[in-house]
Structure formats: structure tokens, C-alpha cells
Amino acid sequence: MKPGTSFGYFKLSDGTGWVRVQRNDGKQMLAPWPMFEGWDEALPAHIGVPDLDLGAYALRDVVSAVEYLRRQRVMEKVSGLWRDIVAAAS
């Protein structure tokens, strides 16, 4: 995670959870939390490209990705602290 940035956790109506995080190089990523089989095919192509090595989507456009997630969410938590995200996901 790039220092000084936040995480965003989204629990979706289908039961999946996703964490948005910015890498040190500035690229926005969206990772399943917890990881599940088929995560790389779970989201529409306009969200981003699955990076199988990192286990996360490289987002095409963070604003449109977050808008999509918000339409599907049952819960959302944004924080700069990982412990807040872990607590929200449990």
C-alpha cells in the first residue's frame, strides 16, 4: 500500500468481499477478501484486468469501479488502517 492512502472494503450482495488499495506506484488494485475460487471472473471486464500473480484486479478507472461496487454493496468501510478493514470484513 502506498503510504498516506486509504483502503476501501466492499461487501457485496453476492457475498463476496473486495478491498481497494493503491500500490506504491500509484496503480489502483481491487483484491478479493477473503480470496475465493473464481475471483478472476467475478467482476465485469470494465472494472479491470485480473493480475493472477498479485491475486487482484488492476483497475481501469477507480471512480467507475467504486461506483459499480457501491451499487452492489451491502456494506462499505474506508480507512487508512488495515485493522479497521479486517474488523469490517469479519
C-alpha positions in Angstrom: 0.0 0.0 0.0 1.2 3.5 -0.8 1.8 5.4 2.4 -0.8 8.1 3.2 -3.5 6.4 1.2 -6.7 4.5 2.3 -8.2 1.1 1.8 -11.8 0.6 0.8 -13.6 -2.6 1.7 -16.9 -3.5 0.0 -19.1 -6.4 1.0 -21.3 -7.2 -2.0 -24.8 -8.6 -2.1 -23.5 -11.8 -3.7 -21.5 -12.5 -0.5 -18.0 -11.6 -1.9 -15.8 -9.0 -0.3 -13.3 -6.7 -2.1 -10.5 -4.4 -0.9 -9.4 -1.4 -3.0 -5.8 -0.3 -2.4 -3.3 1.9 -4.1 0.1 0.4 -4.8 3.3 2.3 -4.2 3.5 3.0 -8.0 0.1 4.7 -7.9 -1.9 1.8 -9.6 -5.3 1.1 -8.0 -6.0 -2.5 -7.3 -9.0 -4.5 -6.2 -8.4 -7.7 -4.3 -11.0 -10.3 -3.1 -11.1 -10.6 0.7 -11.2 -13.3 1.6 -9.7 -14.9 -1.6 -12.1 -17.3 -3.3 -12.1 -19.7 -6.3 -13.1 -17.9 -9.5 -12.4 -14.4 -8.2 -10.7 -13.5 -11.5 -14.0 -14.0 -13.3 -16.3 -12.5 -10.7 -16.4 -8.9 -11.9 -17.3 -7.3 -15.2 -14.4 -6.7 -17.7 -14.9 -2.9 -17.5 -13.6 -3.0 -13.9 -10.1 -4.1 -14.7 -7.8 -6.8 -15.6 -7.1 -9.7 -13.2 -3.4 -10.0 -12.2 -3.1 -13.7 -11.3 0.3 -13.2 -9.8 -0.9 -10.5 -7.4 -4.4 -12.0 -6.9 -6.1 -8.7 -7.6 -7.7 -6.7 -10.4 -5.7 -3.8 -11.8 -8.4 -1.2 -12.1 -9.0 0.6 -15.4 -10.7 3.6 -13.7 -11.0 3.7 -9.9 -14.0 6.0 -9.9 -16.1 3.8 -12.2 -15.0 0.7 -10.3 -16.0 2.2 -6.9 -19.4 3.4 -8.4 -20.0 -0.2 -9.6 -19.1 -1.6 -6.1 -21.3 0.9 -4.4 -24.3 -0.2 -6.5 -23.7 -3.8 -5.4 -22.7 -3.3 -1.8 -24.4 -4.3 1.4 -21.6 -2.7 3.5 -18.6 -0.4 2.9 -15.7 0.7 5.0 -12.9 3.2 4.1 -9.9 3.6 6.3 -6.2 4.2 6.3 -5.8 1.4 8.9 -5.7 -2.2 7.9 -7.1 -3.3 11.3 -10.3 -1.3 10.5 -10.7 -3.2 7.2 -10.1 -6.6 8.9 -12.7 -5.7 11.6 -15.2 -4.7 8.9 -14.6 -7.9 7.0 -15.1 -10.2 10.0 
